[in-house]
Amino acid sequence: MTDPEARPRRGRITITVIAIVGGFLLVPVAARAAIPADEPAPAWVAPYVDQARASLASNDDAVLSDFRFIGTRCAGDSVAILFERRTFPYLTSTGAYAMSGAWPPSEPAAFGGALDVEDFDQSLQDDWVPRQTWHPCEPK
C-alpha cells in the first residue's frame, strides 16, 4: 500500500531542488548583468581597450572573467590600461591591467599585465618600472 502523502511530499522536494538549482544559476547571471559598462575611454586610448582586454583574458586562468575598463596610468612612455576584474560568480572584484612599455603599442602582443591587483600604482611600480611614479595620464 502506498502512502497518500508520498506524492505531494515528492512534489515539494522536487520544487525545492529546482528552486535551489535555479538560485545558484540566477545569482551569477544577475551579478554579471549588474556590472556597469566601461568608463568612457579617452580618444587616444579607446582603440586599444579591447586589445588590452583580450590580452588579459587570454592570460587569465579563470575561464569566466569580465574586464571593465576603469582608467589609465602613465609613467614616462609607459601606459597601463586599468580594468576591474570580476570572475565567476561575479560577486567580488579585483583589479587588472594591461600595459605597454612604449605608446602606442605596436601590436596586441605588446601588452604585459597583471591580474588580481589590489593597488594599481604599487603593483606597477613594483613589477614593471621601478623608481617611476605612476599617475593619471594627461590627454595625448
C-alpha positions in Angstrom: 0.0 0.0 0.0 1.3 3.4 -0.9 1.4 6.4 1.5 -1.2 9.0 0.3 1.2 11.8 1.3 4.2 10.4 -0.5 3.3 12.0 -3.9 2.8 15.6 -2.5 6.0 15.3 -0.5 8.0 14.3 -3.6 6.5 17.3 -5.4 7.6 19.7 -2.7 11.1 18.1 -2.7 11.3 18.5 -6.5 10.2 22.1 -6.3 12.7 22.8 -3.5 15.6 21.2 -5.5 14.6 23.2 -8.6 14.5 26.4 -6.6 17.9 25.8 -5.1 19.5 25.0 -8.5 17.7 28.0 -10.1 19.1 30.2 -7.3 22.6 29.0 -7.9 22.2 29.8 -11.6 20.3 33.1 -11.2 22.8 34.7 -8.8 25.7 34.8 -11.2 23.5 35.8 -14.1 22.1 38.7 -12.1 25.5 39.7 -10.7 27.0 39.8 -14.2 24.1 41.8 -15.5 24.7 44.3 -12.7 28.3 45.0 -13.8 28.4 48.6 -15.0 29.6 49.4 -18.5 33.1 50.6 -19.2 34.1 54.0 -18.1 34.4 56.4 -21.1 37.9 55.9 -22.6 39.9 58.9 -23.8 40.2 59.1 -27.6 43.9 58.3 -27.6 43.4 55.0 -25.6 39.9 53.9 -26.9 41.2 52.0 -29.9 43.4 49.8 -27.6 40.9 49.0 -24.8 39.5 45.9 -26.5 43.1 44.7 -27.4 44.2 45.1 -23.8 41.1 43.3 -22.5 41.7 40.4 -24.9 45.3 40.2 -23.8 44.3 39.9 -20.2 41.5 37.4 -21.0 44.0 35.2 -22.9 46.3 35.0 -19.9 43.6 34.6 -17.3 43.3 31.1 -15.8 39.7 31.8 -14.7 37.5 30.8 -17.6 34.7 33.1 -16.8 36.1 36.6 -16.2 34.7 40.1 -17.0 37.1 43.0 -17.5 35.6 46.5 -17.2 37.7 49.5 -18.3 38.2 52.0 -15.5 41.1 54.2 -16.4 44.8 54.6 -17.3 48.1 55.3 -15.5 51.2 56.7 -17.2 54.9 56.7 -16.3 57.3 58.1 -19.0 56.4 56.4 -22.3 54.6 53.5 -20.5 50.9 53.3 -20.3 48.8 51.0 -18.2 45.1 50.4 -19.1 43.3 49.6 -15.9 40.4 47.2 -15.5 38.0 46.0 -12.8 38.2 42.2 -13.0 35.3 40.0 -11.9 35.4 36.3 -12.0 32.5 33.8 -11.8 30.2 34.2 -9.9 30.9 37.9 -10.4 30.1 38.9 -6.8 33.6 40.4 -5.9 36.2 42.2 -7.9 39.9 42.9 -8.1 42.0 45.0 -10.4 43.8 44.0 -13.6 45.9 46.0 -16.0 47.5 45.6 -19.4 50.5 47.8 -20.1 52.7 48.8 -22.9 56.3 50.0 -22.4 56.0 52.3 -25.4 52.9 54.1 -26.5 51.2 53.4 -28.8 51.6 49.6 -28.6 52.9 48.1 -31.8 50.5 45.1 -31.6 48.2 43.3 -29.1 51.1 41.0 -28.1 53.0 44.2 -27.0 50.8 44.2 -23.8 52.2 42.9 -20.5 50.0 42.9 -17.5 48.8 41.7 -14.1 45.7 40.1 -12.6 44.4 40.2 -9.0 45.7 43.7 -8.4 44.8 45.4 -5.1 46.8 48.6 -5.6 47.5 49.6 -9.2 50.2 52.2 -8.6 52.1 49.9 -6.2 51.9 46.9 -8.5 53.0 48.9 -11.5 56.0 50.4 -9.6 57.0 47.0 -8.0 56.5 44.8 -11.1 57.2 46.9 -14.2 59.0 50.2 -13.9 60.8 50.5 -10.6 61.5 54.0 -9.3 59.0 55.7 -11.6 55.9 57.3 -10.3 52.6 56.2 -11.9 50.0 58.9 -12.3 46.7 59.5 -14.1 47.5 60.1 -17.8 47.4 63.5 -19.4 45.4 63.8 -22.6 47.7 62.8 -25.5 
